[in-house]
Amino acid sequence: MADFPDIDGGGEVMTESDIKLEKPKLFKVLLHNDDFTTMDFVVFVLQYVFMRDEAESITIMLKVHNEGLGIAGIYPYEIANMKAQKAMNLAKAREFPLLCTVEEE
């Protein structure tokens, strides 16, 4: 039989190390109240951009209307920023001054 070289190279077997992965920080997307953006449009944005059902959308819209601020969703930074921009772009296209901000949870 042929003598094959040691595939392992005589090294030690690698074991799974104790790597601790941190969960990404989460960020809130906040909707701000204004006097021009319609309630129906805010509900639409919550359903279309933030994938909320109708009941949740109405509840969040009323919170924004009554308290001046509401949380549309909580996501990792890149997703939160993208959703906030998408919501504001939709509003701008319809000439609404809807403001969405992102802040750390």
N, C-alpha and C positions, 0 to 999 in steps of 0.2 A: 504494500500500500504506500501511496505517496505521502510524504510528510507535508501537511498543510501548515502554513504559518498560523500562529495564534491570532484569531480574529479580534479577541478582546484586547490584544496588545499587552496582556498581563496586568492591565489596570484593574481598578476596583469597580464594582458595580455602582452605577449612579442611582441614588434613591431620590424620591420626591422630597424636596426640601420644604421647610415650613415657610412658604411664601404667603404673606398676608396681603391680600388685595383690599384696598380701601374702596368703599363705595364712592362714586362721584358725588360731589356736592350738588345739592338740588337748589333750584331757583324758582321763585314764584313769578308767574306772569300776571301782572295787575292791570285791570281795566279801570280807567279814570272817567268819572262822570263829566259831561259837558252839556251845554244847553241846546246843542244842535243835532247830535247823533240820535237817531230814532231808537226807541226800545226794540222795535222789530228787527232793526239791523244788528243791534247788539246780540239779540237772540240768535240771529242767523250766523254771526261770527262765532259765537260759542258752539254752535252745532257744527258748522263747516270746518273751522280751523281747529277747535279744541275738542271735537268729537264728543260733545256733551249731548245727552238726550234732551228732549223738549222741556221736561219738568225741571231738570237741573239748570238748563239755560235760563229759564224764566226766573228761578230763584236767585241765580247769580246776577242777572240783569236788574232785578228789584233791589238787591243789596247795593249794586253800583249806583242805582238811581237814588236810593234813600240815604246811603251812608257816604257816597262819593267815591267809593273804591271797592273793588271786588276781585277775588282771586279766580282767574280763568283756569289755571292749572299749575302743576308743579312738575318740573322736568330738569334733566341735566342742562347745563348752560347753553350748549349749542342748539338744542331742541327748543328751549325756552326762547332764546333770541330769535330763532327762525320763525316760530309761531307768532311772536309779537310783531315782527316785521311783516309777516304775511297778513295779519289782521289789520295793521295800519295801512298797508298797500291797498287792501280791499276797500277800506274806508276812504282813502284818498281818491281812488277811482270813482267813488260815488259822492265825492265832495263832502265827506264828513270829517270832522277834526278829531276822531277817536284817538285817544292816547293810550298806548300800552307800554308799561315799563317792566323791567326785569330786575328783581332784587333777590339776594341770597336768602334762603329760608332760615 
